[in-house]
Amino acid sequence: MIAIILRILATFLMIGVGFLARRKGQITNETTRQLSHLLTTFFYPALIFTSMTRNFDLKGLGQYWILPVGGFTIMLLGFALGLVIEKHIHRPAAGSENAFLFQCTINNYSFLPLPIALMLWGESGVAGIIFSSLGSELALWTLGLFAISGRSVNTANLKRMISPPLVTIAVSVIWIVLRDALPASLLRAITRPALQNPAQAALDAMRMLGAATIPIAMVMAGSRMAGLHPKHLISIDKSLVAGLRLIVIPAMAVFILAILPVATDIRKTLLLVATMPSAVASVIFAELYNEDAEFAAACILLTHILCIPTIPLWMLLA
C-alpha cells in the first residue's frame, strides 16, 4: 500500500509543478489551452500509436477486448447512477444539473491513471490503460456529451466524436491487424529495405513525442487547478459526486470484476480506471456549453484531494 501511495504522490508532484508555475505566472490560461490542443492533437496520439503497436498483437487484441468494453461500462454505470440520484435521492442545484450528470459519468480515465500504471506495471500497463480508453473516449463523446450539452443528440455533437485520440486508437488497431494478419512474404514485399530505416526513424521520433504526454498532461492539470476558484468546495451535490466517483463505483467494480473470469492484469487495469476522480476536462466542457464551470472546478479539486488515500486502498483489492 505504501508503494502505491508513493507512486500516486510522485504523480501529484508533477501536478504540483504545473500548479506552482501557474501561480508564479509562468503559465497562463491561454498557454494551458494551447498545450491542451497540442496534447490531444500530437503528443497523446503519438503515445497511443507507439504503446499499442509495441505492446499488442492480433492475438492480444482478441484476448483484451474486455478492456474497452469495461472502460465504457464504467462510464455507463456512472451515467445510470447519476440519473438515479437525480430522480430518487437528491436534485442538483438549479443550473448544475447537466454538470452534475457529466461529473457522475466521466472520470479522469486517461491522464491520471497513465503515470500510475507506468510506475506500477511498466509500458504494458500504459498500453492497457490506452486500450481501455477506447471505450472511455466513446463514452465521453456520447454519454458525456449528451449530459453536458443539454441532454440532446444532434449532428454537431456526432461530428465531435471524431477526435484525434479516438481516430489514432482505430488506426493502431488496423495497423496491428494488418501487421499480424498479412503473410510475412507480402509484408516484406510491401516494406522495402530502402524504406525501413526512414520508417524506424519516424517511429523513434513518435515514441519520443509520446513520452512527453504524461508530464505535459500532469503540468496542465496542475495549471488548471491553480486557475480554478470555486466559491464553495463542499456541498451536498459535490459530496454525492465524490462518494459516487471514489466509493460507490469502485466498490461495484470490485464486485463485478471478482465474479467475472478475467485475467489479473485486466482486472487491475479496469479497477484502476474505476477508482479515478473527476475528469479535468469537465471544466472545458462546462465552459464550452455554458454550464456550471464553478461546480466542475470544485468537483475536480475535491475528488483529486480525496483520491490520494482511496486509490491505494482500492488497488489493494486488485
Buried (B, 14 or more C-beta within 10 A) or exposed (E): EEEBBEBBEEBBEBBBBBBBBBEEEEBEEEBBEEBBEEBBEBBBBBBBBBBBBBBBBBEBBEEBBBBBBBBBBBBBBBBEBBBEBBEEEEBBBEEBBBBBBBBBBBBBBBBBBBBBBBBBBEEBBBBBBBBBBBBBBBBBBBBBBBBBBEEEEEEEBEEEBEBBBBBBBEBBBEEBEEEBEEEEEEEEEEEEEEEEEEEEEEBEEBBEBBEBBBBBBBBBBBBBBBBBEBEEEEBEBBEBBBBBBBBBBBEBBBEBBEEEEBEEBBBBBBBBBBBBBBBBBBBBBBEEBEBBBBBBBBBBBBBBBBBBEBBBBBBEBB
